[in-house]
């Protein structure tokens, strides 16, 4: 049973094959979409934090 298992570390020194163009395009589109969602989420959370901070901001002592 151990004879059928290949050692993945033996493949480290081998030359890496080029990915097909359609696969590259799909991966790059997925990365771009993920980056867009991360940027939108970041903008929303930052703005929400500032909005809540401004709503609950206390003023100095009013006399």
N, C-alpha and C positions, 0 to 999 in steps of 0.2 A: 504494500500500500504506500509506503514512503518512497518507492521508486517512481511513482507517477507524479509526485509533487515537484514543481520546478522552483528553483531558487530565484526570486525576483532581483536579488542583488547582482546576479550575473549579467543582467541586462543593462546595468548602469553605464558601462563603458561603450555600449553599442550606439551606432548612429541613430538619431531620432528622425523618423520619417515626417515629411511635410503633411499637414492636415489638408483635406479637400477644401476648395474655396467656399463651397456652400456651407460646410460646417463652420469655417472661420466666420462667415457672414452671420450665421445664426448666433454664434457665441458672442460676437461683438454687439449684436442687437440686444441680446439678453443682458449683457454688461451695461449697455447704455440705459436700458429700461430700469435696471436695478439702481444705477446711479441717480437717475431722475427721481425715483421713488424715495431714495435716501435724502436727496436734496429737498424735496417737498416736505418730507417728514421733519427734517431739521428746521426748515422755515416755520412750519406750523408750531412746533414745540417751542421754539425760541420766541415767537410772537405771543404765544399763549402765556408763557412765563412772564414776559414784560407786561402784558395786559393785566394779569392777575396782580402783579406787583404794584402797578399803578392804581388799581382799584382799592387795594388794601393799604396803601401808603398812608401813614398817619401824619397829620400836620403837627407842627410844634404846639406848644401850650397856647391855647386861646384864652385870653383874659378879657 
